[in-house]
Amino acid sequence: MTAELPKHASVAIIGGGVIGASVAWHLTHLGLTDVVVLERGQLACGTTWHSAGNILRMSSDPATIGIYTYGVEFLTALQARHDVGWRQCGRMMVARTEARLKDFEAMARTLQACGVPVELVSADEVAAKIPVMHTDDLAGALWSPDDGRVNPTDLVAAYARESKAHGARFCEGVAADRALTDGSRVTSIATDHGEMGCDVVVNCAGLWARALGLRNGVAIPAYPVEHFYLLTETIEGTSPQMPTFRDPDGLIYGREEVGGLLVGCFDREAIPVPPEDLPEPFFFALLNENWDQFAPYMDEAIHRIPALGHAGVRTLLNGPEAFTPDAEPLLDVAPGLENYFVLAGLSSAGVTRSAGMGRALAHWIVDGDPGSDVSSFSLTRFRPEHNETAFLRSAVRAAPSGHFDTGH
């Protein structure tokens, strides 16, 4: 890794998190070796490092199912070359009501038609796979044996290591300011280390993607909110192969973590975080604990995992995550700038979508076509007013809880 800025790159990727690193990997493995990743801090220092790292298969959207399917295949192959912490422990999505179970039945039909091996299971089967879970009030669950978990920072390191072996360069400590243009094309990137020419630029700047886009008149409607998960001390009955779980009726999710539990929420009335108010530099940094916001979900978590009620708490992690108003990611070429691509607003699903969406963008750049239908991720699904700060601050308050709709 180096801060030395090359004079030119075929593709300049702004942002060295899991998304930017995946795009670099897929570009270089398509034969485009002159790729430069610009990272203002260190790789994975923004949102990636504190991600839970859960890898999903379940969705009701065929395009997303394809992204998830490739991601699992990619991680399985990558784990054979590098230890990225990939564990295919499965996921249990539980239903408290018959109505929720009906939603799961519809999702299961879509998944099975796409070749994903999921099945509906009883509350007793949930208890057998996750002994620490209270299941008496469950109507059933949807079980996916191919879901799993990964270490996000190890994943970024592996992306970077293999990208570098194929010619990519990673410039840490280099902050991109804006793209410089000649009419409808980007010609170079202005940075705090000078100017670098490029044929294509990719905005993967995470929390800072919107501000970077605004400097070139590119609307990227994504805005950070506070996002929480709890880490506990050791809890008897957990194991490294315990399935990950989601309880969408309680807006909580979780998994085993070093003999204890990681339990997070996708909260209602989420708290917006103005990026300009974050301290500089905001590298490997967190926000203050916010127990008032997390308390209702802690109650839900204790109901679902009673042992949490007397477990020691290591920390309540509060890290900002950028959400779009509909909690779906942004993958597109910027209107009016034919060589300015955007992959941002991953809405707390960056790790699990990184391989699939990185591949689609790389094919779009190299082949002129992403190779799959990514129209639902278009920038143009939003109108200009949807990128206004006041609108975004209001809209993203509902985005995390909406993220627990069965379609995600």
URCOR-V408782 format. One line per field, one symbol per residue. phi: phi as a letter, one per 40 degrees, with the letter a starting at -180 (. if undefined). psi: psi as a letter, one per 40 degrees, with the letter a starting at -180 (. if undefined). burial: I if it has 16 or more other ideal C-beta (glycine too) atoms within 10 Angstrom, else O. Layout:
BEGIN
phi: ???
psi: ???
burial: ???
END
This chain:
BEGIN
phi: .acccccaacbbbchbccccccdddcccccgcccbbbbbcbbdgcccdcbccgcbbbcabbdccdcccccdcccccccccbacbgcbccgbbbcbcbcccccdcccccccccccgccbacbccccccccbccccbdccciabbbcccaaaccccccccdcdccccbhcbbbcgbcccaccbbgcbcbabcbcbhbbcacabbcbcfdbcccccdcbgccbcaacbcbbabbbcdbchcadccccabbcccgbaaacafgbbbbbbbccfcccbcdccccbcbbfbbccdbccccdcccccccccbdcccbccbcabcbbcbcbcdbgbcbaaccdgbcbbbbbagcfgbccccccccccdccccccbgacgacbccbccccbcdccccdcccdccccccdccccdccc
psi: iiehhidiidhhhhhfadddddddddddeeegdghhhhhdbiheecdddeidfhhidhiehddddddddddddddddddediheehhgeihhhiheiddddddddddddddddeehgiihiidddddddgdehhedeieaihhheeiaiihddddddddddddddeeihhhifhhhdiihigbeihdihhieeaihiidiihhfebdeddddddeefhhgghhiihhiiihiahhheiidehiiihgddefiiiiihfeaihhiigiifihihhdeeiihighfiiiiigdddeddddddddddgdeddeiihdihhhhhhhiidefiihhiihhegefhihgafefffdddedddddddddddddeeheeihedeeideeiideeeidddddddededdddeeiee.
burial: OOOOIOOOIIIIIIIIIIIIIIIIIIIIOOOIOIIIIIIIIIIIIIIIIIIIIIIIIIIIOOIIIIIIIIIIOIIOOIIOOOOIIIIIIIIIIIIIOOOIIOIIOOIIOIIOOOOIOIOIIOIOIIOOIIOIIIIOOIIIIIIIIIIIIIIIIIIIIIIIOIIIOIOIIIIIIIIIOIIIIOOOOIOIIOIOOOOIOIIIIIIIIIIIIIOIIOOIOIIIIIIIIIIIIIIIOOIOOIOOOIIIIIIIIIIIIIIIIOOIIIIIIIIOOIIIIOIOOOOOOIOOIOIOOOOOIIOOIIOIIIIIIOIIOOIOOOOIIIIIIIIIIIIIIIIIIIOOIOIIIIIIIIIIIIIIIIIIIIIIIIIIIIOOOIOIOIOOIOIOIIOOOOIOOOIIOOIIIIIIIIIIOIII
END
